[in-house]
């Protein structure tokens, strides 16, 4: 046994089974990767899914330089980077993934697999939750900055329970009703979700993050003095907003992977918008509520009446 092997085996992070799996992965032939696509929430889902599937099939996972640069702005990710000049010479086998875990993914054959798709379900990786949380642990400077920001936001209050509120708008305002026969979180949904936390935590304080922050200011009641609208809604720089949400105690989300991942990392209670599409929605061909939202999270049914055709 080498010194490296001895050090790894003695680490608390590696039990006997984990160590044997690590040795198999390190000595395995080939490499697996995934094509990065989408924004922060999408790429976090792709990273976590690649991490879990490669571990399950005892293969070494690599990520593209773009994904490494994007995610490492916030997180201490550990998967090695596959340089572009190497990537171009590999005889890849393309493998498209559904958004949720399927039985066939437990035994994928091939030494050079390149995954694609928008895998976004906890069913891929929740059995490795502690390791996934470790991969998405924030840099110390990020945590320090966000902690100070939250403290300054609520000063002079003390012992505050922070509720992160993510309101996804932007292109979804038109895409959801016109393409997917669905709705996004409205004023009434947000009031119900916030009332739940106000009734449960007397020291609740809401940090609202959105790519439609002006809409939020007009539609979320801040008269009680317990709401703060954070950021400028700049979608090209999402890392700070995400870090703020993830450092809160609890979460209210509307739709989208950004809010999901903020809730997953934050822990605590999470409220999500449930049944936000019509039963005939094509969105349900690529999306499953039960595979997206954790069973312990709290769903509030969406108001679908704006989608219904009104007859005289």
C-alpha positions in Angstrom: 0.0 0.0 0.0 1.4 3.4 -1.0 1.5 6.4 1.3 -1.3 8.0 -0.7 -3.5 4.8 -0.3 -2.8 4.6 3.4 -3.7 8.3 3.9 -6.9 8.0 2.0 -8.0 4.7 3.7 -7.5 6.2 7.1 -9.6 9.3 6.3 -13.0 9.6 7.9 -14.4 10.3 4.5 -13.6 6.8 3.3 -15.1 3.7 4.8 -14.0 0.2 3.6 -16.6 0.0 0.8 -15.8 3.6 -0.3 -12.1 2.9 -0.4 -12.5 -0.2 -2.5 -14.8 1.8 -4.9 -12.2 4.5 -5.0 -9.4 2.1 -6.0 -11.6 0.6 -8.7 -12.4 4.0 -10.1 -8.8 5.2 -10.0 -7.6 2.1 -11.8 -10.5 1.9 -14.3 -9.9 2.4 -18.0 -11.4 5.4 -19.8 -13.2 8.5 -18.6 -16.8 9.7 -18.3 -17.9 13.3 -18.7 -21.0 15.4 -19.4 -21.7 18.2 -21.9 -22.4 21.4 -19.8 -25.5 23.3 -20.9 -27.7 25.8 -19.3 -27.1 28.1 -16.3 -26.1 27.5 -12.7 -28.9 25.2 -11.5 -28.6 23.1 -14.7 -24.9 22.7 -14.4 -25.1 21.8 -10.7 -27.5 19.0 -11.6 -25.3 17.8 -14.4 -22.2 17.8 -12.1 -24.0 15.9 -9.3 -25.5 13.4 -11.8 -22.1 12.7 -13.4 -20.5 12.4 -10.0 -23.1 9.8 -8.9 -23.4 7.8 -12.1 -19.6 7.5 -12.4 -19.4 6.4 -8.8 -22.2 3.8 -9.3 -20.5 2.4 -12.4 -17.0 2.7 -11.0 -15.6 5.0 -13.6 -13.5 8.2 -13.3 -15.5 11.4 -14.0 -14.1 14.5 -15.6 -15.7 17.9 -16.3 -15.2 20.4 -19.1 -13.1 23.5 -18.4 -16.2 25.7 -18.8 -18.1 23.8 -16.1 -15.0 23.9 -13.9 -14.6 27.6 -14.3 -18.4 28.3 -13.8 -18.9 26.2 -10.7 -15.6 26.9 -9.0 -16.6 30.5 -8.6 -18.7 29.4 -5.6 -17.8 25.8 -4.8 -14.8 23.6 -3.9 -15.6 21.1 -6.5 -13.1 18.2 -6.8 -13.7 16.4 -10.1 -10.7 16.8 -12.4 -10.9 18.9 -15.5 -10.7 17.4 -19.0 -8.7 19.8 -21.2 -10.1 20.7 -24.6 -7.2 19.3 -26.6 -7.6 15.9 -24.8 -11.4 16.0 -25.1 -11.2 16.4 -28.9 -9.2 13.2 -29.3 -11.4 10.9 -27.3 -13.7 8.4 -29.1 -16.8 9.4 -27.1 -20.0 7.4 -26.9 -22.8 9.8 -26.5 -25.4 8.9 -23.9 -28.5 11.0 -23.3 -30.0 11.1 -19.8 -33.6 11.6 -18.7 -34.3 14.2 -16.0 -34.6 11.4 -13.4 -32.8 8.2 -12.4 -33.7 5.1 -14.4 -32.8 1.5 -13.6 -30.7 1.1 -16.8 -28.3 3.8 -15.6 -27.0 1.4 -12.9 -25.1 -0.6 -15.5 -23.9 1.6 -18.3 -21.3 0.0 -20.6 -18.5 2.0 -22.2 -15.1 3.4 -21.2 -15.6 6.8 -22.9 -19.1 8.1 -22.1 -20.2 11.7 -22.7 -23.6 12.3 -21.1 -26.0 14.9 -22.3 -29.4 16.3 -21.2 -30.8 18.2 -18.3 -30.7 15.7 -15.4 -32.1 17.6 -12.5 -33.5 15.0 -10.0 -32.3 14.1 -6.5 -33.0 10.5 -7.5 -29.6 10.4 -9.2 -27.5 11.4 -6.2 -29.4 11.8 -2.9 -27.9 8.5 -1.6 -24.6 10.4 -1.8 -26.0 13.6 -0.2 -23.1 14.2 2.2 -20.6 13.9 -0.7 -22.7 16.1 -2.9 -22.9 18.7 -0.2 -19.1 18.5 0.1 -18.7 19.0 -3.6 -20.9 22.1 -3.4 -19.3 23.5 -0.2 -18.7 27.2 -0.6 -15.3 28.8 -0.5 -14.6 30.4 2.9 -14.5 33.9 1.4 -18.0 33.4 -0.1 -19.5 32.2 3.2 -17.8 35.1 5.0 -19.1 37.7 2.6 -22.7 36.3 2.6 -22.8 35.9 6.4 -21.8 39.5 6.8 -24.3 40.6 4.2 -27.2 38.8 6.0 -26.2 40.2 9.3 -26.0 43.7 8.0 -29.3 43.3 6.2 -31.2 42.4 9.4 -29.3 44.6 11.9 -30.1 45.5 14.6 -32.3 42.4 14.8 -30.7 39.3 16.4 -31.5 35.6 16.3 -33.2 35.9 12.9 -34.5 33.0 11.0 -33.6 33.6 7.4 -36.1 32.5 4.7 -34.6 32.6 1.2 -37.3 33.4 -1.5 -36.4 32.7 -5.1 -38.9 34.0 -7.6 -38.2 32.8 -11.1 -39.5 35.0 -13.8 -37.7 36.2 -16.9 -38.4 34.1 -20.0 -40.6 31.8 -18.0 -43.3 34.5 -17.8 -44.1 33.7 -21.5 -42.6 30.3 -22.0 -44.6 28.5 -19.2 -48.1 29.5 -20.4 -47.5 29.5 -24.1 -45.2 26.4 -24.5 -45.6 24.3 -21.4 -49.2 25.0 -20.4 -48.1 26.0 -17.0 -47.8 28.9 -14.6 -45.1 30.5 -12.4 -45.4 31.5 -8.8 -47.9 34.3 -8.4 -48.7 36.8 -5.6 -51.1 34.5 -3.8 -48.7 31.6 -3.8 -46.0 33.7 -2.3 -48.3 35.1 0.4 -49.4 31.6 1.4 -45.8 30.4 1.6 -44.6 33.4 3.6 -47.6 33.1 6.0 -46.5 29.6 6.8 -43.1 30.7 7.9 -44.4 33.9 9.7 -46.8 31.7 11.7 -44.1 29.2 12.6 -41.1 31.4 13.2 -41.8 34.7 15.0 -38.3 36.0 14.0 -38.7 35.1 10.3 -37.0 37.4 7.8 -37.4 37.0 4.1 -34.6 37.6 1.6 -36.1 37.8 -1.9 -33.9 37.0 -4.9 -35.3 37.2 -8.5 -34.7 37.9 -12.1 -37.8 40.0 -11.9 -37.0 41.9 -8.8 -39.2 44.9 -9.8 -42.2 42.6 -10.0 -41.4 41.3 -6.6 -41.3 44.8 -5.1 -44.7 45.5 -6.6 -46.3 42.2 -5.6 -44.8 41.1 -2.3 -46.0 42.8 0.8 -43.1 44.3 2.7 -45.1 46.5 5.1 -44.3 44.3 8.1 -40.6 45.2 7.9 -39.6 41.5 7.5 -38.8 41.5 3.7 -35.6 42.5 2.0 -35.3 42.6 -1.8 -31.8 41.5 -2.6 -29.7 42.0 -5.8 -30.4 43.6 -9.1 -31.7 40.5 -10.9 -28.7 40.2 -13.2 -29.0 36.7 -14.6 -25.5 36.8 -16.1 -24.0 36.9 -12.5 -26.1 34.5 -10.5 -23.5 33.2 -8.1 -23.9 35.8 -5.3 -27.7 35.5 -5.3 -27.4 31.8 -5.1 -25.0 31.9 -2.2 -27.3 34.2 -0.3 -30.3 31.8 -0.7 -28.2 28.7 0.2 -27.0 30.4 3.4 -30.5 31.0 4.6 -32.3 28.6 7.1 -35.3 27.8 5.0 -36.5 28.3 1.4 -39.5 29.3 -0.7 -39.1 28.5 -4.4 -41.2 28.9 -7.4 -40.0 26.9 -10.4 -36.6 26.1 -11.9 -33.4 24.3 -10.8 -31.9 27.5 -9.3 -34.4 27.4 -6.5 -34.3 23.7 -6.1 -30.5 23.7 -5.5 -30.7 26.6 -3.1 -33.2 24.6 -1.0 -31.1 21.4 -1.3 -28.0 23.1 0.0 -29.7 25.3 2.6 -31.4 22.3 4.3 -34.2 23.2 6.6 -37.8 23.5 5.4 -38.7 24.2 1.8 -41.9 25.2 0.1 -42.4 24.6 -3.6 -45.0 25.4 -6.2 -46.9 22.1 -6.9 -49.0 21.1 -9.8 -48.1 24.1 -11.9 -49.0 22.6 -15.2 -52.2 21.4 -16.8 -52.5 17.5 -17.0 -52.1 17.8 -20.8 -48.8 19.7 -20.5 -46.0 18.4 -22.7 -43.7 19.5 -19.8 -44.8 16.4 -18.0 -43.0 14.2 -20.6 -39.7 15.5 -19.3 -40.6 16.4 -15.7 -41.8 14.5 -12.7 -42.9 16.3 -9.5 -42.0 13.4 -7.3 -38.6 13.1 -8.8 -37.9 16.8 -8.5 -39.1 17.8 -5.1 -38.0 16.0 -1.9 -40.9 14.2 -0.2 -40.3 16.1 3.0 -40.7 19.5 1.3 -44.1 21.3 1.4 -46.0 21.8 -1.8 -48.6 24.5 -2.4 -50.8 23.9 -5.4 -50.6 26.5 -8.1 -53.6 28.4 -9.4 -54.1 27.2 -12.9 -57.2 29.3 -13.6 -55.3 31.8 -15.9 -54.7 28.8 -18.3 -58.3 27.7 -18.6 -60.2 28.9 -21.6 -63.2 30.9 -20.4 -66.4 30.2 -22.3 -69.4 32.5 -22.3 
